[in-house]
Amino acid sequence: MAKKKKKNNIRPKLCVNIDHVATVRQARGGRLPDPVEAARIVEKAGACGITVHLREDRRHINDSDVVRLRRAVKTKLNLEMSVAPDVVRRALRLVPDEATIVPEKRQELTTEGGLDVVANKKKIKDVIKKLHKKNITVSLFIEPVKSQITAAMEAGADYIEIHTGTYAEAGTPRRAAAELKKIKKAVVFAAKSGLRVNAGHGLDYKNTAKIARIKGIDDLNTGHSIISRAVMVGLHRAVKEMMALMK
């Protein structure tokens, strides 16, 4: 009698973006709340890693933060970054475990969409080569589009991070379902292209579960909803609640 195949119940792991701990700190220009203390709480709650975005204008996370986080983080430090020379130099000195290259506009409140790898492949490829020389794993934050996935593979990325913002802001169940279908197809196509997959942006306590059910995604990166929830219930509990939803 043939044995039944076990179902693959592996779910994505949670990587928490703590940028907005620094945003609260910057509102008063002091030292508190401290992103390093937040990272310790997040790790203790069971998250697989810490994500921070070192923006060109240093509006929240700054150079001192990333240096202290590099020393303090025990799981994985994922540095979101643009390809601006100053930020690339900082990343090469810092040597995070993972670098996620994202598009960046000075005037935006948050990242507004995926990186256009097709149009900027040469520049991105050059930055990836520099990061790889330091043994930094590189991910590209892109839309769930085949042409961008192919360009990411050609540029030498190890991972793509699928932008889930359009899904999160779909507005209607029908639109959300359509975006979810696109994401699922993108995950399959990326795997066939030899890329590993993360996902994130706009994920909260209502829309994360469906993304977490998609086979083939390693990490989910989210932060704003968790930090917002932490204001009410504490950071440790907020992380635990999100991890429970993902399972």
C-alpha positions as CSV (number, residue, x, y, z in Angstrom):
1,M,0.0,0.0,0.0
2,A,1.5,3.3,-1.1
3,K,2.2,5.8,1.6
4,K,0.3,9.1,1.4
5,K,2.5,12.1,0.6
6,K,2.7,14.6,3.5
7,K,1.3,18.0,2.8
8,N,3.8,20.8,2.6
9,N,2.7,23.0,5.6
10,I,5.8,25.1,5.6
11,R,4.7,28.7,6.0
12,P,6.7,31.9,5.4
13,K,8.7,33.3,8.4
14,L,8.1,36.8,9.7
15,C,10.7,39.5,9.3
16,V,9.7,42.7,11.1
17,N,10.4,46.1,9.8
18,I,11.1,48.4,12.7
19,D,11.5,51.7,10.8
20,H,8.6,53.3,12.5
21,V,10.0,52.8,16.0
22,A,12.6,55.3,14.7
23,T,9.9,57.5,13.2
24,V,8.4,57.9,16.7
25,R,11.8,58.8,18.1
26,Q,12.4,61.4,15.4
27,A,9.2,63.1,16.3
28,R,10.9,64.4,19.4
29,G,14.5,64.2,18.2
30,G,15.6,62.3,21.3
31,R,16.9,58.8,22.0
32,L,13.6,56.9,22.7
33,P,12.1,54.6,21.6
34,D,15.3,52.8,20.7
35,P,15.2,50.6,17.5
36,V,17.8,48.3,19.0
37,E,15.6,47.6,22.0
38,A,12.7,47.0,19.7
39,A,14.8,44.5,17.7
40,R,15.6,42.6,20.8
41,I,11.9,42.3,21.7
42,V,11.0,41.3,18.2
43,E,13.6,38.5,18.2
44,K,12.5,37.3,21.6
45,A,8.9,37.1,20.3
46,G,10.2,34.7,17.6
47,A,10.6,36.7,14.4
48,C,13.2,35.4,12.0
49,G,14.8,38.7,11.3
50,I,14.9,42.5,11.5
51,T,14.3,44.8,8.5
52,V,15.3,48.5,8.3
53,H,15.3,50.9,5.4
54,L,18.3,53.3,5.4
55,R,16.8,56.1,3.3
56,E,18.9,58.6,1.6
57,D,17.4,61.4,3.7
58,R,17.8,59.3,6.9
59,R,14.2,60.3,7.9
60,H,13.9,57.5,10.5
61,I,16.7,54.9,10.7
62,N,20.1,56.5,10.6
63,D,23.7,55.5,10.3
64,S,24.2,55.0,14.0
65,D,21.1,52.8,14.2
66,V,22.3,50.4,11.5
67,V,25.7,50.0,13.1
68,R,24.2,49.3,16.5
69,L,21.7,46.9,15.0
70,R,24.4,45.0,13.1
71,R,26.0,44.3,16.5
72,A,22.8,43.5,18.3
73,V,20.7,41.5,15.9
74,K,21.1,37.7,16.5
75,T,18.8,36.4,13.8
76,K,19.1,38.2,10.4
77,L,19.5,41.9,9.5
78,N,17.8,42.8,6.2
79,L,18.9,46.3,5.0
80,E,16.5,47.9,2.5
81,M,18.4,50.3,0.4
82,S,18.5,52.3,-2.9
83,V,21.3,52.2,-5.3
84,A,22.5,55.7,-4.3
85,P,26.3,55.6,-4.0
86,D,26.3,56.9,-0.4
87,V,23.9,54.1,0.7
88,V,25.8,51.4,-1.2
89,R,29.0,52.4,0.5
90,R,27.3,52.3,3.9
91,A,26.0,48.8,3.1
92,L,29.4,47.5,2.0
93,R,30.9,48.7,5.3
94,L,28.0,47.4,7.4
95,V,27.7,43.9,5.7
96,P,24.1,43.1,6.6
97,D,23.0,39.5,6.2
98,E,20.6,40.5,3.4
99,A,20.2,43.7,1.3
100,T,16.9,44.4,-0.4
101,I,17.2,47.0,-3.2
102,V,14.1,49.1,-3.4
103,P,13.1,52.2,-5.4
104,E,13.1,55.5,-3.5
105,K,11.7,58.9,-4.0
106,R,12.5,61.7,-1.6
107,Q,8.9,63.0,-1.4
108,E,7.2,59.6,-0.8
109,L,5.8,58.7,2.6
110,T,6.6,55.0,2.0
111,T,7.8,52.9,-0.9
112,E,5.2,53.3,-3.7
113,G,5.9,50.4,-5.9
114,G,8.4,47.8,-7.2
115,L,11.8,48.4,-8.6
116,D,12.0,48.7,-12.4
117,V,14.8,46.2,-13.0
118,V,14.2,46.1,-16.7
119,A,15.0,49.8,-17.2
120,N,17.9,49.9,-14.7
121,K,19.4,46.4,-15.0
122,K,23.0,47.5,-15.6
123,K,23.2,49.8,-12.6
124,I,21.4,47.2,-10.4
125,K,23.7,44.4,-11.7
126,D,26.8,46.5,-10.8
127,V,25.5,47.1,-7.2
128,I,24.7,43.4,-6.8
129,K,28.2,42.4,-7.8
130,K,29.6,44.7,-5.2
131,L,27.3,43.3,-2.5
132,H,28.1,39.7,-3.5
133,K,31.8,40.4,-3.0
134,K,31.0,41.0,0.6
135,N,28.9,37.8,0.7
136,I,25.7,39.8,1.2
137,T,22.5,38.0,0.0
138,V,20.7,40.3,-2.4
139,S,16.9,40.7,-2.9
140,L,15.1,43.0,-5.4
141,F,11.8,44.5,-4.4
142,I,9.6,44.1,-7.6
143,E,6.1,43.8,-8.9
144,P,4.8,40.3,-9.6
145,V,5.5,40.6,-13.3
146,K,7.4,38.1,-15.4
147,S,9.6,40.6,-17.2
148,Q,10.8,42.1,-13.9
149,I,11.4,38.6,-12.5
150,T,13.5,37.6,-15.5
151,A,15.5,40.9,-15.3
152,A,16.1,40.2,-11.6
153,M,17.5,36.8,-12.4
154,E,19.7,38.3,-15.2
155,A,21.0,41.0,-12.8
156,G,22.2,38.3,-10.5
157,A,19.8,38.6,-7.6
158,D,19.4,35.8,-5.1
159,Y,15.9,36.7,-4.1
160,I,13.0,38.8,-5.2
161,E,10.7,40.4,-2.8
162,I,7.2,40.6,-4.3
163,H,5.5,43.9,-3.7
164,T,2.1,43.1,-2.1
165,G,1.0,46.7,-1.8
166,T,-1.5,46.5,-4.7
167,Y,-3.1,43.4,-3.2
168,A,-3.2,45.0,0.3
169,E,-4.9,48.2,-1.1
170,A,-7.2,46.4,-3.6
171,G,-10.4,47.8,-2.1
172,T,-12.7,45.0,-3.2
173,P,-12.6,41.2,-2.7
174,R,-12.6,40.7,-6.5
175,R,-9.6,42.9,-7.0
176,A,-7.8,41.4,-4.1
177,A,-8.4,37.9,-5.5
178,A,-7.0,39.0,-8.9
179,E,-3.8,40.4,-7.3
180,L,-3.4,37.3,-5.1
181,K,-3.6,35.1,-8.3
182,K,-0.8,37.3,-9.9
183,I,1.4,36.9,-6.8
184,K,0.9,33.1,-6.8
185,K,1.9,32.9,-10.5
186,A,4.9,35.1,-9.9
187,V,6.1,32.9,-7.0
188,V,6.0,29.8,-9.3
189,F,7.7,31.6,-12.2
190,A,10.5,32.9,-9.9
191,A,11.2,29.5,-8.6
192,K,11.5,28.2,-12.2
193,S,13.9,31.0,-12.9
194,G,16.1,30.0,-10.0
195,L,15.1,32.8,-7.6
196,R,13.9,32.5,-4.0
197,V,11.0,34.6,-3.0
198,N,10.1,37.0,-0.1
199,A,7.0,39.2,-0.1
200,G,5.9,42.3,1.7
201,H,4.4,45.8,1.9
202,G,1.0,46.8,3.3
203,L,0.5,43.5,5.0
204,D,-1.7,43.7,8.2
205,Y,-3.7,41.6,10.6
206,K,-6.6,41.2,8.0
207,N,-4.8,40.5,4.7
208,T,-1.6,38.6,5.7
209,A,-3.1,35.1,6.1
210,K,-3.8,34.6,2.4
211,I,-0.3,35.6,1.4
212,A,1.1,33.3,4.1
213,R,-0.7,30.3,2.5
214,I,1.2,30.7,-0.8
215,K,3.8,27.9,-1.1
216,G,7.3,29.0,-2.0
217,I,7.6,32.3,-0.1
218,D,10.4,32.3,2.5
219,D,9.9,35.5,4.4
220,L,7.1,38.1,4.9
221,N,8.4,41.6,5.6
222,T,6.0,43.9,7.3
223,G,6.3,46.6,9.9
224,H,3.8,49.4,10.0
225,S,0.8,47.3,11.1
226,I,2.8,45.6,13.8
227,I,4.2,48.8,15.2
228,S,0.7,50.3,15.1
229,R,-0.7,47.3,17.0
230,A,2.2,47.5,19.5
231,V,1.1,50.9,20.6
232,M,-2.1,49.2,21.9
233,V,-0.9,45.8,23.2
234,G,2.9,45.9,23.3
235,L,5.5,44.9,20.7
236,H,6.0,41.3,22.0
237,R,2.3,40.5,21.8
238,A,1.9,42.3,18.4
239,V,4.6,40.1,16.8
240,K,3.1,36.9,18.4
241,E,-0.3,37.8,17.0
242,M,1.0,38.3,13.5
243,M,2.9,35.0,13.6
244,A,-0.2,33.2,14.8
245,L,-2.1,34.6,11.8
246,M,0.6,33.3,9.5
247,K,0.3,29.8,10.9
